[in-house]
Amino acid sequence: MDKLLERIWAYFWLPETKFIIAGAVILSLLSLRLLARERRRVGGTFVVFVLCLLGQLFGAILEGLDYSRLAVMLHELFVIGSGMALFRLAAIFAFRAILPRVGIVVPRIAEDIAVLVLYAAFILARLHIVGLDPSSLLTTSAVITAVLALAMQDTLGNVLSGVALQLDNSLRTGDWIRVDELTGRVAQVRWRQTTIRTRNGEVVIVPNSQLMRGRFTVYGREDIPNWPWRRWIWFNVTHDSPPTRVIDAVVKAITVAEIPNVAAEPAPTCVLMDFGPGYARYALRYWMLDPQPDDPTDSAVRVHVLAALQRGGMRLAVPEQSLLVTKENDAYRESIQRRETERRLLDLRKLEIFARLDERELLTISQHLVFAPFVSGDVIFRQGDEAHWLYLLTVGEAEVWVEFGDQPRQLFRTIPAGSTFGERGVLTGERRRDTVVARTDLVCYRLDQATLEQLIQSRPELAEAFALILARRETELDEFTRRFVDQPAGGDAPKAGMLDKIRSFIGL
């Protein structure tokens, strides 16, 4: 019995066995620690290695029982299995733990090819050791290989295409691509096919040979977070709006607005593309940073475009049809105008500065108000701009920012609904001293400088009311400015000084 055990042990426990086991254990432990996502693969490969060791032990037992021929076959089979498992553990550790940490990212297919080459070399070496000539095997299987190659042309074409796509780095996992009418993100590039996940959550399988034969477009890459992608927003405007005015208004609105996922550089452009019956067709071209929220970003840009057109008094064109309707059109338009006037009068009565005016004066102001909606993020005016309008905010909230030289701009205050702003520049002729940005969507009206001057000349007491408001704001601004810039305190009578500026500018 002792001689039998010695014979089994001598057949199983070769001098290199302990080094092979130690190497497999070390590679498995390091991979399990460094590669959390690969633990299942590493664990499965190590289990295969252990089973192959047990298989070698079983072969040694058969050798001890004098089943030499069967023992040799099983022993070599499980040696090849354990060697392949060891190579697999080494490849996982090298390609997925070591190389990425030194900045080398190897495509998965290249890793698989390297492992297959090692497998083939190891198997041929073992066959040579046991006395088999690998060249005779290759010659014998040549006909079979040719038959299989003819029968599997499509599969081999897909495999070779997948290898080419990975090796030349033309397609990577995480890329945003367009194939014919299909758009989505590359989830996996496998040997036979590429898996694409669309924005609707659909998983589409595309054979690799189709990608190699046809044309696909890459418009986003995972390792380049801000890959600008140009988008087109189409809109039609009636012919009564000059094209230069439309283009300037839209470009300025999108350039100064703070819209998420819209790149500042390259700058957006607007072009006149075509003329149609009753309309001119425009295209706004802007650059998107992240392709995932494409429709929401397009929607936000369209909202800003529509608001900019409405502020400029420009109308979107709709398909025209000639229809005969009843003569109540005039009455209908008068009814709409009357309701709009009543709404404006109601908004004016809410403003403290106009509370003392009579109905006739309020009606005059309402006729000169210009509807000016703004979208959240719109810049209403900037510090240093010339002042032409007084703003009446009826719905929403705006922010006032102040810039101090090279320092970042600072938030000074917020403007609630039911307030006016922009009075100082209109009443004194000074340039804007701050920047006002829409914090939410705003419903605003603009009152031009000429109308405001006529109103104050007819009601001089309004100059004192405006002077009181402006003096209070100047005091608050001076206190705020002294936090960032050294400057002397203001005079003792800010209201009187502001009133003199208003009277001097208006000519009271």
Number of C-alpha atoms within 10 A of each C-alpha: 6 7 9 13 13 12 16 20 15 13 18 21 13 10 9 8 12 11 11 13 16 11 14 23 16 13 21 21 15 12 25 18 12 14 16 10 10 16 16 12 15 23 16 13 21 22 13 18 25 17 15 22 20 15 21 25 21 18 27 26 21 19 21 20 13 11 13 15 12 12 22 17 13 20 24 19 18 23 19 19 22 26 20 22 23 22 19 23 24 19 19 20 21 15 18 20 16 16 13 12 10 8 8 11 12 15 18 18 19 15 16 15 12 13 18 15 12 17 19 13 12 16 20 15 15 17 15 13 11 11 8 13 13 15 11 9 10 11 11 11 12 11 11 10 13 11 11 12 13 10 11 12 11 15 17 17 17 24 20 16 22 24 23 17 21 20 15 9 11 10 22 19 17 18 22 24 20 16 16 10 5 12 19 23 24 21 18 17 25 17 20 20 21 23 19 27 19 18 14 7 9 10 15 17 14 16 22 26 21 16 18 16 9 9 10 16 13 15 16 21 20 14 10 9 10 15 17 21 16 15 17 14 15 15 18 21 22 19 18 11 17 12 17 11 12 20 19 13 19 21 21 17 24 26 20 16 22 18 18 14 20 26 21 18 10 12 13 19 18 22 16 17 11 11 14 13 11 14 21 21 19 21 18 21 17 25 20 23 20 22 20 16 12 15 10 12 20 17 12 16 21 17 14 22 23 20 22 25 22 16 19 18 12 20 17 16 17 13 9 9 6 5 6 6 7 7 8 9 10 10 10 11 11 12 12 11 12 12 12 13 15 13 12 20 18 13 17 21 17 14 17 12 15 15 11 14 15 10 11 9 14 18 16 13 19 21 12 14 18 18 16 21 24 27 26 20 22 27 22 20 17 20 15 12 14 15 21 19 22 21 20 25 24 20 17 19 20 26 19 21 19 21 18 11 8 6 9 10 14 16 15 17 15 15 18 14 18 18 17 19 16 22 22 24 19 24 28 18 17 14 16 20 19 21 22 26 25 23 19 16 17 21 17 22 23 20 20 18 19 12 15 19 20 12 17 19 16 12 13 14 12 17 22 18 15 20 25 17 16 21 19 13 14 17 16 13 16 15 14 16 17 12 9 12 11 8 11 8 10 11 10 8 9 18 21 15 13 23 21 17 17 23 18 12 15 20 9 13
